[in-house]
Amino acid sequence: MAGRFNLPRKGDNATLILIGASVRSLAFSCIRAGYNPWCIDLFADEDLAKNCPTTRITKSFPNEISDLIKTAPVAPILYTGGLENHSALLHSLSAERTVLGITGNTLTNLRTTPRFYNLLKSKQINTPAIITSTKDLKKETSYLRKPKYRSGGLGIKPFDPSKQAMVDDADFYIQEFIKGESRSAIFCFTESGFELLGTTIQSSSTQSLHADDFLYSGNMGPVKPCNSELKELQTIGEIISSNYHPLGLLGMDYILNDSKVYPLEINPRYTASMEVLELALGQNFITKHMHAFGIKPIYENPSAPSETAFIGKAIYYAPHDVLIPKEAPWLSIEANPRLFSPFADIPKIGSAIQKGSPVVTIFAKADSLAEVKVQLKTRTSQLDSLFHVGTLQNNLV
C-alpha cells in the first residue's frame, strides 16, 4: 500500500532489503538513489559484496529466502529477477515486512499470459497466438514451448508440430513465434497513471556470447520508438493502468514486427534493461519507483545530469567449464556504482563456472548504437581469448 512504510530521511540509515536471483543492478540503482541495500541473491558477486551486505543463496532458490531474510534488518523489500514467479513467497514475506512492489492478485493477473493477451486483443493490440489444442497448430507457423514460471529465457525451446506432439503440462505453454526485433519497454505506474520511461533493443541466444537457446543476452539503448510503436506502447500502458492498477516499475518484452508491437510478457519488477536506460539517460528509476509508493526521494537529483549516451549491456556465458584467473581484466576496475564500468557482476578469482552459466556482464558506452556494438564485440573477443576460445590473442582492456 502506498505510503505504508515511512523510510528514514537524509543522513539516516535508509535500508532496503533486495532479493532475487541477481540483485546487483538493482542494488547499484538503490545506492545511486541514496539508499543502503541489504542483499540476498544467488551469486554474491564481488562488486555487489564490496558495496552492500550480501547473503548468498546456497541451497534452494527461492525457498531459502524465507530463512535467510530472518537475519535481515527490519526494512522494506524490493524484489527482482525470478521472484515474480513466486507470489506465495512474496505474500508470506509481506506478512512481516512491506514489499515495495507488485504482489498479490495484481502480480498473478499480470503474469497470467493468456488472460493478459485476451485483454490486449479486445483493445486491438496484436499478440502471439497461444495454442491450447493440437487442432489449432498450423504447419506454416513457427512455435515456442515456454515455461510459465521461469525468467531470463530459461527453458524456452523451439516447438515443431511436425516432429513433436503437444503434451499436457501445466508448467508450459505453446506460443506462436513472431519474427522481428526484440525490444523492452519500461513503465512506472502511479495511482494517477503511468510514464513510459524508454525502450531498448533486447537480445537473446547470442552465439558470440555463448548463450544457449533463448537465454537473455543483453540490451542496448535507448531507441526511439516510431510513431505507431509509441502509440501502441502508450495504449498498452493505459490498459495495464486501468485494468490492473499496479504501482512502481514494470518491464514489458515485445517484438517489433513491421512497426507493430507484439507484447510477449510482463516483468513486474526492476529489470535488466532498466540499468541500460538509467545509465544512458542519467536518470534514477528507483527514485521514481519509491515515489509511486508515496515515498519522497532522499536526493532531489539522485543521478548527475549528463548528455544522452548509448549504452550496451551483454551477458558473457561460459563457453566451457572455466576457472576465473588472476589476470581477469576487471580486477583493476573500481566497483563504484556511481561510475560507468565496462564490467559488472564480477566473479571471484578461482571460482568455477560451469559451461553455459553467466560469467560476467559487459558494458559499452558510445555516441551511437553502431559503436556500442563494436565495443561489445571487442570485449567479447577479449574474454574469448582469456578463456582460450579459438585462436584470439590475449589483449585485454
Sequence and secondary structure as in RCSB ss.txt:
>XXXX:A:sequence
MAGRFNLPRKGDNATLILIGASVRSLAFSCIRAGYNPWCIDLFADEDLAKNCPTTRITKSFPNEISDLIKTAPVA
PILYTGGLENHSALLHSLSAERTVLGITGNTLTNLRTTPRFYNLLKSKQINTPAIITSTKDLKKETSYLRKPKYR
SGGLGIKPFDPSKQAMVDDADFYIQEFIKGESRSAIFCFTESGFELLGTTIQSSSTQSLHADDFLYSGNMGPVKP
CNSELKELQTIGEIISSNYHPLGLLGMDYILNDSKVYPLEINPRYTASMEVLELALGQNFITKHMHAFGIKPIYE
NPSAPSETAFIGKAIYYAPHDVLIPKEAPWLSIEANPRLFSPFADIPKIGSAIQKGSPVVTIFAKADSLAEVKVQ
LKTRTSQLDSLFHVGTLQNNLV
>XXXX:A:secstr
 TT S    TTS  EEEEESS  HHHHHHHHHTT EEEEEES   HHHHHHS EEE  S TTTTHHHHGGGS S 
 EEE TTGGG HHHHHHHHTTS B S  HHHHHHHH HHHHHHHHHHTT     EE SGGG  TT  EEEEESS 
 TTTT EEE TTT      TTEEEEE   SEEEEEEEEEETTEEEEEEEEEEEES GGGT  TT EEEEEE    
 HHHHHHHHHHHHHHHHHH   EEEEEEEEEETTEEEEEEEE S  HHHHHHHHHHT  HHHHHHHHTT   SSS
S S      EEEEEEEE SSSEE  TT GGGGS   TTS  SEES   TT EE TTSEEEEEEEEESSHHHHHHH
HHHHHHHHHHHTT TT      
